[in-house]
Amino acid sequence: MATLKKIIVSSKNNLQTKYGKKFSVVEKLLADLIVADKKRNVDTQIIYIDDSLSAKKAKITAVASITRQSAKNAVDELFNKTQPAYIVLFGAQDIFPFQEISNPAKDDDDVVPSDLPYACDTPYNTKISAFTGPTRVVGRIPDIPAKPDVDYLKKVINIIIKYKPVKVEKLMEYFSVTAAVWTKSTQQSLNSIFGNSSRLKISPPAVTGYPAADLKPLIHFYNCHGSPIDSKYYGQAKNNFPTAIDSPDLNGKVFPGTIIAAESCYGAQLYNPKDDDNNQLSIANTYFKNKAIGFIGSSTIAYGPADSQGLADLITQYFIKSVLKGASTGRAMLEARQKFLSVVGPQLDPYELKTLAQFYLLGDPSLKPVIEESSESEEETVENRRIKLFCKGLDLAATIAPSALISKSKIKAPEPPQKAIDKIFKDSGFTGKEKDFLYKVKSRRIKSTAFSNSMTGGQHVTFRAYTQDVTFRAYIKESKRIKEKFNISKVLVIKQNGTRLLGWRVYYVR
C-alpha cells in the first residue's frame, strides 16, 4: 500500500501568542501525531504558513499575516504543490480562520463561517457560487477559542494517536435526539442510515441528563434546535422548548471514538466559553474533550423539512452513511458534499446553497472508523479515489447552477397560473402576503489547472454550465422569538421555469 500524504496547516504566530510558553507542548503533541501517523502508513507534515522556515520547507511563500484570503491562498498553493490525501486545519478560528461566505439566504446571519472553500479548487471568494465543486478532503482539529487549554489539546490529539477502527456492527448502534416537531423527518433519516429508528429519543418528553448507557453508542445524531453561543440543544413541542442536551451532561459519559452529526442551528459553532451565559464549552468542544473523533455540524442557522428529507437532513446522513461504508471521516465529508450537490442540483435555491456552506467537519479527516475487511485492489487505492473525487468535483462545479438574489424591480418573474399558486399557499400554510424574495439561476464558466498534467496535458480545462431560465421565490413566515433564543420561522420556496411550476418545499429553522 502506498504511503499517503497528510498536511497539517496552521499559524505559528497565532499558536505562540495563544499558548505562550506552552507552545512547546503543542509542538510535541503534533510531533507525536506524526510518529503515530507513520505507523498508519500516513506521511504527515506540519506547515506553519506564517513561518519562513516552515514555508520554505513546504516550497511556498510565507504569508505576512494570517487573513482569510492569505489562508485560502496558502492552502491552495500547498495542495497544488503536494496533492495530499488529507488536509488538516489545526486550531479554532482564532488560530486558523474560517472563510466567511456571504449568506445566500435571507435570515439573521450576515455571513456563514465555513471550511468549504478550503475543500475547493477555486480561488479566494466570498460568494458561495464560487464553491459548488468541492474536490479535497479537509477537516479541522479544533482547540478552544480564546482559551489556551493544553490539557484539552492533549485529549484531542491523544485519541487520534490511540484510535483504532472497529467493526461496522459496533457503529450500527446509535444515540439520537429529535425535537418532537421533527419526529417524522428524523425517523426517516435514521431509517435511511441504520434501517430503524427504534432508539430515537423525542424531546419533549426526553430531556438532558441521559445516563452513560444511553450515550455509549459510537454514533450520535441530533435534530434539535440550537442557538448562538449556547452550550445546549433544545427540543420543541408547540411553544415548549426543553433542553434536549447540555454540554456538561456529556462529561464522562461519551465513549472514546464517538462520531457526531448535528442538524441544529449553530450545532458545530466554536466559541469562547466566557461568552456563554453559563461559561460552558460548546457542545462540539465538549465532545472532543471527551475523546470524540469526528463532528459534522453547522456554523449558523440551519434548515430542514418537518416531515420529509432535505437540506440538513441530507448532508448529515450522507456523511454517516459514507463512514459506515468504510470512508475516512474526511472522505465521508467530501462525499457527503458531492452527493448533496448531485441530489439537490443542478439548480440550487439559496437555502440549499447555505447548507452546502455552513456544514463542516471537525476532527482529523484521516481517521477511518471502520476496519478494512480486505486489502485494496490496485484500482481502489486512495490515490485513485482522490482523482475520481477531484474529477467529480470539477464536474459538479461545471454543472451546478447556483441561484442569486435579484431585485424584483429590475426583473419580474413570469406569473404561473393563479389557481396553481393558490393551491401551493393552501397546502403549505402560507398566504402569499409574507415577505418574499426572488432568486435567479445563473450559468458561468469555470477553469481549473489542478491535476492538469495527468488529465489534460497541462492545458486549462473550461466547462460551461447550461441552465434553463429558472427562478426561485422564497416566502418567509416569521414567528415571534421564544425566550429571546428561537426564531421559529419557516420558508416556502417555489421553483419555476417561466410560467411552469417545477416544485415547492417548506423549510423550518433548525
Secondary structure, DSSP 4 states (H G I P E B T S, - for coil): -PPEEEEEEE-HHHHHHHHGGGHHHHHHHHHHHHHHHHHTTEEEEEEETT-HHHHHHTTSPPPSS--HHHHHHHHHHHHHHH--SEEEEES-TTTSPPEEEEPSSSSS-SEEEESGGGGBSS-S-S-GGG-S-B-S-EEEE--BTTB--HHHHHHHHHHHHH---B-GGGGS-EEEEEEGGGHHHHHHHHHHHHS--TTEEEETT--S---HHHH-SSEEEEE-EE-TT-SEEE--BTTB--EEEEGGGGTTTSPTT-EEEE-STTTT----GGGSTT----HHHHHHHTT--EEEEESS--EE-SSS--THHHHHHHHHHHHHTT--HHHHHHHHHHHHHHHH-SEE-HHHHHHHHHEEEES-TT---BPPSSPPPGGG-HHHHHHHHHHHHHHHHHH-EEEEEE-TTT--PPPPPHHHHHHHHHHHT--S-SEEEEEEE---EEEE-TTHHHHHTT--EEEE-----EEEEEEEE--PEETTTEE--EEEEEEEETTEEEEEEEEEE-
